[in-house]
Amino acid sequence: MSALMLLLTVTEGTEDKTNITPVLLKFGAKFLAIFTIVAVVTVLTPHLAKWVDAQREKHRKPEAPEDPRCKAVKGPYDMPEPLPKQKKEPEKDGNTAAERTGYRPKHAKKKRKKTDSSS
């Protein structure tokens, strides 16, 4: 109240008296509007967080399995052991696609039998 009394005493000495009531009402209305917005956001934040968490759980992708070599690395200069190379097994039906499917393109060279040219 002392600030209000000081403001009133300062304005009493002037010849043009201004009405302070509309100024205080505007200030109070703006203060209450900002306070209301902050209060609404504060109340709604937990509800929005629950909704966002539910949406993330619905659309979660399965995680890739962790490489066991990662646990062996202790520092920035440690290198994990290389993965063992897997050997490719030859296909049992045939070696090439042509042998497997029986398809041979027209431009492919046909195998010719060797003949003696000295006859």
Secondary structure by P-SEA (a helix, b strand, c coil): caaaaaaaaaaaaccccccaaaaaaaaaaaaaaaaaaaaaaaaaaaaaaaaaaaaaaaaccccccccccccccccccccccccbbbbbccccccccccccccccccccccccccccccc
